[in-house]
Amino acid sequence: APLMGANAGEVLVVDSTSINLFKTLSAALEMRPGRTEIVSERYNFPSDLHIIQGAITHFYPQHKLVEGEESDDSILELMGPSTAVVTLTQVSYRTGLIRDMERITKKAHEAGALVIWDLAHTLGAVPVDLNAANVDFAVGCTYKYLNAGPGGPAYLFVAKFMWDKCHPTEIINNNIG
Ligand SMILES: *Cc1c(COP(=O)(O)O)cnc(C)c1O
């Protein structure tokens, strides 16, 4: 928790990054009924995009994924009254670009949206302060820059100010297949 600028109790070491992204995404979408857009980046880590697309296909068919380009400005342009969630990887695995977490989070909140940051290439590599940036949710793994090695579990962060507002989503599996 201290490494990511979180307080005790805000970080849970559990599951994989992908599963944690699904869990935080579904919890966040439930908190923004009536908003139908999930903003991310075209070049986001492929499995993150697969999770978003899978969540839409199987559980949130009324939602759509809106993909920006690599610049922070192209992401900001996509935020509006339909934006439910903005989810991005802070450090690009492809180019090393470091996104301005504080600026994007602030603009997302101004638009009425929630944020989920993927810290897989951030934590252990560059400084990060989730509480200073007022972040709602974050996810990431321990097996890259935290050196946990193969099989190391992932983590999720839920800001304390969200605890009484969100809950794990009960997904009913009968619309798969
Ligand atoms: C490695 C990585 C993942 C993969 O996470 P799993 O723990 O294998 O689900 C997800 N997102 C990013 C940005 C990654 O770098």
The ligand as an SDF file (V2000), in Angstrom:
LIG
                    3D

 15 15  0  0  0  0  0  0  0  0999 V2000
    0.9850   -8.0900  -17.5710 C   0  0  0  0  0  0  0  0  0  0  0  0
   -0.1930   -7.2010  -17.6790 C   0  0  0  0  0  0  0  0  0  0  0  0
   -1.4850   -7.6900  -17.4910 C   0  0  0  0  0  0  0  0  0  0  0  0
   -1.7560   -9.1650  -17.3260 C   0  0  0  0  0  0  0  0  0  0  0  0
   -2.2860   -9.4460  -16.1470 O   0  0  0  0  0  0  0  0  0  0  0  0
   -2.6640  -10.9050  -15.6000 P   0  0  0  0  0  0  0  0  0  0  0  0
   -2.2390  -10.8230  -14.1690 O   0  0  0  0  0  0  0  0  0  0  0  0
   -1.8880  -11.9110  -16.3940 O   0  0  0  0  0  0  0  0  0  0  0  0
   -4.1180  -10.9980  -15.7520 O   0  0  0  0  0  0  0  0  0  0  0  0
   -2.5460   -6.8030  -17.5380 C   0  0  0  0  0  0  0  0  0  0  0  0
   -2.3520   -5.4970  -17.8000 N   0  0  0  0  0  0  0  0  0  0  0  0
   -1.1100   -5.0000  -18.0250 C   0  0  0  0  0  0  0  0  0  0  0  0
   -0.9330   -3.5600  -18.3360 C   0  0  0  0  0  0  0  0  0  0  0  0
    0.0020   -5.8430  -17.9660 C   0  0  0  0  0  0  0  0  0  0  0  0
    1.2150   -5.3570  -18.2140 O   0  0  0  0  0  0  0  0  0  0  0  0
  1  2  1  0
  2  3  1  0
  2 14  2  0
  3  4  1  0
  3 10  2  0
  4  5  1  0
  5  6  1  0
  6  7  2  0
  6  8  1  0
  6  9  1  0
 10 11  1  0
 11 12  2  0
 12 13  1  0
 12 14  1  0
 14 15  1  0
M  END
$$$$
